Amino acid sequence: MRRILVPVLAAHYLAAFTALGMPLFLPQVLAELAPSAAVGWSGVLYVLPTLCTALTASTWGRWADRNGRKRSLLRAQLGLALGFAIAGFAPSLTWLVIGLIVQGTCGGSLAAANAYLASQPQAGPLARALDWTQYSARLAMVSAPALLGLALALGPAQPLYRALALLPLMAFALTWRLPADQPAAREPAAGRPATSLKHAASSPASPRTVAATSWPALLLAQFLFCFAMVVTFPYFIPYALARGAGHDALAGLLYSLPHLVYLVVLPWWQRGDGEAWLVPGLALFAAACVWQALLHDALALAAARLLFGFGMLFGLRGLNRSLAHIASGHSAGRLFGRFDACGKWAGVFAGAAAGALAQASGPATPFLAAALAAAAAALTVLVRFPSRRTADVAAHDA
């Protein structure tokens, strides 16, 4: 198991560190590269890679099913390196935009890594592997801003893009040594029907029939939950300062607290029906969001952030088990691509909604929107999921 999982997670951490660290410092890059550019450009540049990934993730997923998921993972790492290299050497704002478009269009390392793990039985239970790819992403989300902030104190921001372009190349080197998967056949072999959700639907009594009917509801739950998480991010720092956080460092710690809950608790949570925690997790998340919208002091905010973190952990773990229950066919690349694209679209809409809500009613309002979205996700799971059993399936194609 470790021979496959550890290199994939290490490579994904390097890619996630690269992709998640720099967006916070785009205003500094913009000020160095185009001092006369309008302030609104920072928001455009922030969302641009996410938008490009949302537009292309499904296409790359189908490409992975046809040509191999290891190749797709290598492709995503090279695309990320190329995008950051272009941004790092960009002589103008136009070239910076091109670099960010390449980063988003050719990236998608999370979906590519998950699809590859789905093809490798040696990686262990797929649901647990998905927990760990989320773990590496959240570790990068916590560590990258702090480390890059320290690096920024030593010099200009744009050269960091050049240095970070080396990390996906290191990920590429780690991935290159992994075993290749077998691409799906373009046409079904004689006597062996191709495995897909569509074929699963032809067998009414099979578990895959349940999976096929769960898929639209799972996509909707993913969209709503990702929206609920992301809509609270953009204006959290001014919100926390207004609630008595005192200074930026404490506000940053409160921002990171839910991710730290995930990092600390997940390694100790080895067993149990993770899918059964999905609805309680979403409900807990919604309650934490309502609390954050109404509280007025930093101590209560810290407690609410802890509750928010446990809701996020339970929700993500439940979604991973539901996803693992479905991702058992030759179309896993397309499935993970669509699942990732759904989350990216949620992020795009959440960013726009956060700006509109905060401007209209203050920085606490996005938490109410998050509570509504999380409650809607819980209702979707309760109404539309025909099966609530554990989905600790093996991480390989059937």
C-alpha positions in Angstrom: 0.0 0.0 0.0 2.7 2.5 1.0 4.7 1.9 -2.1 1.9 3.5 -4.1 0.2 5.8 -1.7 3.1 7.6 -0.2 4.7 8.8 -3.5 1.3 9.9 -4.8 0.6 11.9 -1.7 4.0 13.4 -1.6 3.7 14.4 -5.3 0.2 15.8 -4.6 1.4 17.8 -1.7 4.1 19.4 -3.9 1.6 20.2 -6.6 -1.0 21.6 -4.1 1.7 23.6 -2.3 2.5 25.2 -5.6 -1.1 25.9 -6.7 -2.5 27.0 -3.3 0.3 29.1 -2.0 0.7 31.9 -4.5 -2.9 33.2 -5.1 -2.8 35.0 -1.7 0.2 37.0 -3.0 -1.2 38.0 -6.4 -1.8 41.6 -5.3 2.0 41.9 -4.7 2.8 40.3 -8.0 0.4 42.6 -9.8 1.9 45.7 -8.0 5.4 44.7 -9.2 4.4 43.7 -12.8 1.7 46.3 -13.6 1.5 49.0 -11.0 -1.1 50.9 -12.9 -3.5 48.0 -13.2 -6.9 48.4 -11.6 -7.4 46.9 -8.1 -10.1 44.5 -9.5 -7.5 42.6 -11.5 -6.4 40.8 -8.3 -9.8 39.2 -8.0 -9.9 38.3 -11.7 -6.4 36.7 -11.5 -7.3 34.9 -8.3 -10.3 33.1 -9.8 -8.9 32.6 -13.3 -7.0 29.2 -12.8 -10.0 27.8 -10.9 -12.3 28.8 -13.8 -10.0 27.2 -16.4 -9.8 24.0 -14.4 -13.6 23.9 -14.0 -13.9 24.2 -17.8 -11.4 21.5 -18.7 -11.5 18.9 -15.8 -14.1 16.7 -17.4 -12.2 16.7 -20.7 -8.9 15.7 -19.0 -10.8 13.0 -17.1 -12.0 11.4 -20.4 -8.5 11.7 -21.8 -7.2 9.9 -18.7 -9.6 7.0 -19.3 -8.5 6.6 -22.9 -4.7 7.2 -22.4 -3.9 6.1 -18.9 -4.3 7.8 -15.5 -0.6 7.9 -14.7 -0.1 9.8 -18.0 -2.8 12.2 -17.0 -1.2 12.7 -13.6 2.2 13.4 -15.2 0.5 15.7 -17.7 -1.1 17.7 -14.8 2.2 18.1 -13.1 4.0 19.3 -16.2 1.1 21.7 -17.0 1.4 23.2 -13.5 5.1 23.6 -13.9 4.8 25.2 -17.3 2.1 27.7 -16.1 4.2 28.8 -13.1 7.3 29.1 -15.3 5.4 31.4 -17.7 4.1 33.5 -14.8 7.5 33.6 -13.2 9.2 35.0 -16.3 6.2 37.1 -17.4 7.4 40.5 -18.7 3.9 41.9 -18.6 0.4 41.4 -17.3 -0.6 39.7 -20.5 2.0 37.0 -20.0 1.0 36.6 -16.4 -2.6 36.0 -17.5 -1.3 33.4 -20.0 0.6 31.6 -17.3 -2.4 31.4 -15.0 -4.6 30.1 -17.9 -2.0 27.4 -18.6 -1.9 26.6 -14.9 -5.6 26.1 -14.7 -6.2 24.5 -18.1 -3.4 22.0 -17.9 -3.5 21.4 -14.1 -6.1 19.4 -12.1 -3.6 17.3 -10.1 -6.2 16.3 -7.4 -8.6 14.7 -9.8 -5.7 13.1 -11.7 -4.2 11.7 -8.5 -7.5 10.3 -7.3 -8.2 8.7 -10.7 -4.8 7.1 -10.6 -5.3 5.7 -7.1 -8.6 4.2 -8.2 -6.6 2.1 -10.7 -4.2 0.7 -8.2 -5.3 -2.0 -5.8 -2.0 -1.7 -4.0 -3.0 1.7 -2.8 -5.5 0.2 -0.4 -9.2 1.1 0.2 -10.1 3.9 -2.2 -12.2 5.8 0.4 -9.2 6.0 2.7 -6.9 7.0 -0.1 -9.3 9.9 -0.9 -9.1 11.0 2.7 -5.4 11.2 2.4 -5.3 13.2 -0.8 -7.6 15.7 1.0 -5.1 15.6 3.9 -2.2 16.5 1.6 -4.2 19.3 0.1 -5.1 20.8 3.5 -1.6 20.4 4.7 -0.5 22.5 1.7 -3.3 25.0 2.4 -2.0 25.5 5.9 1.7 25.4 5.2 2.1 27.2 1.9 0.9 30.7 2.8 3.1 30.8 6.0 6.2 29.5 4.2 5.8 31.7 1.1 5.0 34.7 3.4 8.4 34.2 5.0 10.0 33.8 1.5 8.3 37.0 0.4 10.1 38.9 3.2 13.4 38.1 1.4 12.6 39.6 -2.0 10.0 40.3 -4.7 6.9 38.1 -5.2 7.1 37.2 -8.9 10.4 35.2 -8.7 8.6 32.9 -6.3 6.7 31.6 -9.3 10.0 30.5 -10.9 11.1 28.7 -7.7 7.7 27.0 -7.3 7.7 25.7 -10.8 10.4 23.3 -9.6 8.0 21.6 -7.2 5.7 20.1 -9.8 8.8 18.8 -11.6 9.8 17.1 -8.4 6.3 15.6 -8.2 6.7 14.5 -11.8 9.9 12.7 -10.9 8.1 10.9 -8.0 5.2 9.9 -10.2 7.4 8.7 -13.1 8.6 5.7 -11.0 5.1 4.6 -10.2 3.5 1.6 -12.0 1.4 2.4 -15.0 -2.3 1.6 -15.2 -4.0 0.0 -18.1 -6.1 2.5 -20.2 -9.7 1.5 -20.8 -10.4 -0.2 -24.0 -12.1 2.1 -26.6 -14.5 -0.7 -27.6 -15.8 -3.5 -25.4 -14.1 -6.8 -26.0 -16.1 -9.8 -27.2 -18.0 -11.3 -24.3 -16.8 -8.6 -21.9 -19.0 -5.6 -21.6 -17.3 -2.3 -20.8 -17.7 -1.2 -17.2 -19.4 2.2 -16.7 -22.2 3.7 -14.8 -24.4 3.4 -17.9 -23.8 -0.3 -18.0 -24.3 -0.6 -14.3 -27.8 0.8 -14.7 -28.7 -2.2 -16.8 -28.4 -4.4 -13.7 -31.2 -3.3 -11.4 -30.2 -5.4 -8.4 -26.5 -4.6 -8.5 -24.8 -2.1 -6.2 -23.7 -0.2 -9.2 -27.3 0.6 -10.1 -27.6 2.3 -6.7 -24.3 4.1 -7.5 -25.6 5.3 -10.8 -28.7 6.8 -9.3 -26.6 8.4 -6.5 -24.3 10.2 -8.9 -26.4 13.3 -9.7 -27.2 13.7 -6.0 -23.5 13.3 -5.1 -22.5 16.0 -7.6 -25.1 18.4 -6.2 -24.0 17.7 -2.6 -20.4 18.3 -3.7 -21.3 21.6 -5.3 -23.3 22.8 -2.3 -20.7 21.7 0.3 -17.8 23.3 -1.7 -19.8 26.4 -2.1 -20.5 26.5 1.7 -16.8 26.1 2.5 -15.4 28.6 -0.1 -18.0 31.4 0.4 -16.6 31.9 3.9 -13.0 32.2 2.9 -12.4 35.6 1.0 -13.5 38.0 3.8 -12.7 35.9 6.8 -9.7 38.0 7.9 -11.6 41.4 8.2 -14.5 39.4 9.7 -12.3 37.9 12.4 -10.6 41.3 13.1 -14.0 42.9 13.6 -14.9 40.1 16.1 -11.9 40.9 18.3 -9.1 38.7 16.8 -6.7 41.6 17.5 -4.2 41.2 14.8 -3.6 39.5 11.4 -1.6 36.6 12.9 -4.4 35.5 15.2 -7.0 36.0 12.4 -4.8 33.8 10.2 -4.7 31.1 12.9 -8.4 31.2 13.3 -8.7 30.9 9.5 -6.5 27.8 9.6 -8.1 26.2 12.6 -10.7 24.0 10.7 -7.9 22.6 8.5 -5.8 21.9 11.5 -8.7 19.9 12.9 -8.7 17.8 9.8 -4.9 17.3 9.9 -4.9 16.3 13.6 -8.0 14.1 13.8 -7.9 12.2 10.4 -4.8 10.0 11.2 -6.5 8.8 14.4 -9.8 8.1 12.7 -9.1 4.7 11.2 -12.4 2.9 11.3 -16.1 3.5 11.5 -18.9 4.2 9.0 -17.6 7.4 7.5 -20.5 7.7 5.1 -22.9 7.6 8.1 -21.3 10.9 9.3 -22.1 12.8 6.1 -25.5 14.2 7.1 -24.5 14.9 10.7 -21.3 16.5 9.4 -23.2 18.8 7.1 -25.7 19.7 9.8 -22.8 20.4 12.2 -21.1 22.5 9.5 -24.3 24.5 9.0 -24.7 25.1 12.7 -21.1 26.3 13.0 -21.8 28.8 10.1 -24.9 30.2 11.8 -22.9 30.6 15.0 -20.1 32.4 13.2 -22.6 34.8 11.6 -24.1 35.7 15.1 -21.2 35.7 17.5 -19.3 38.8 18.7 -16.1 37.8 20.4 -12.8 36.0 19.5 -13.2 33.1 22.1 -16.6 32.2 20.7 -15.1 32.4 17.2 -12.4 29.9 18.1 -15.0 27.5 19.4 -17.1 28.0 16.3 -14.1 27.4 14.1 -13.4 24.1 15.9 -17.0 23.0 15.3 -16.7 24.2 11.6 -13.6 22.0 11.3 -15.3 18.9 12.7 -18.2 19.5 10.4 -15.8 19.8 7.4 -14.0 16.6 8.4 -17.2 14.6 8.8 -18.6 16.0 5.5 -15.5 15.4 3.5 -15.0 11.9 4.9 -18.7 11.0 4.1 -18.4 12.4 0.6 -15.2 10.5 0.0 -16.9 7.2 0.9 -19.9 8.0 -1.3 -17.6 8.8 -4.1 -15.5 5.7 -3.6 -18.7 3.6 -3.8 -19.3 4.9 -7.3 -15.7 5.1 -8.6 -15.3 1.5 -9.5 -15.4 1.5 -13.3 -13.2 2.2 -16.3 -14.7 5.7 -16.4 -13.1 6.7 -13.1 -11.0 9.4 -14.8 -14.1 11.1 -16.2 -15.9 10.6 -12.9 -13.2 12.3 -10.8 -12.8 15.0 -13.5 -16.5 15.8 -13.3 -16.4 15.7 -9.5 -13.5 18.1 -9.4 -15.0 20.4 -12.0 -18.2 20.5 -9.9 -16.1 21.7 -6.9 -14.3 24.2 -9.0 -17.5 25.7 -10.3 -18.8 25.9 -6.7 -15.6 27.9 -5.9 -16.1 30.3 -8.7 -19.7 31.0 -7.8 -18.8 31.2 -4.1 -16.1 33.8 -4.7 -18.6 36.0 -6.6 -21.3 35.5 -4.0 -19.0 36.3 -1.1 -18.1 39.6 -2.7 -21.7 40.5 -3.4 -22.9 39.5 0.0 -20.1 41.1 2.0 -20.5 44.4 0.1 -24.2 44.4 0.6 -24.5 43.3 4.2 -21.1 42.9 5.8 -18.5 40.1 6.1 -20.7 37.9 8.4 -23.4 37.4 5.7 -21.4 34.8 3.7 -21.7 32.5 6.8 -25.5 32.5 6.5 -25.2 31.6 2.8 -22.8 28.8 3.8 -25.3 27.5 6.4 -28.1 27.4 3.8 -25.9 25.6 1.3 -24.7 23.0 3.8 -28.3 22.4 5.0 -29.4 22.0 1.3 -26.6 19.5 0.8 -27.7 17.5 3.9 -31.3 17.5 2.5 -30.0 16.4 -0.9 -28.2 13.4 0.7 -31.3 12.4 2.8 -33.7 12.6 -0.1 -31.7 11.4 -3.1 -29.2 8.9 -1.8 -30.9 5.5 -2.1 -28.2 3.8 -0.1 -26.5 4.9 3.1 -24.3 2.0 3.7 -20.5 2.1 4.1 -18.5 2.3 0.9 -15.1 1.2 1.9 -14.5 -0.4 -1.5 -11.2 -1.6 -2.9 -9.2 0.9 -4.9 -9.2 -0.8 -8.2 -11.3 -1.1 -11.3 -13.9 -3.9 -11.2 
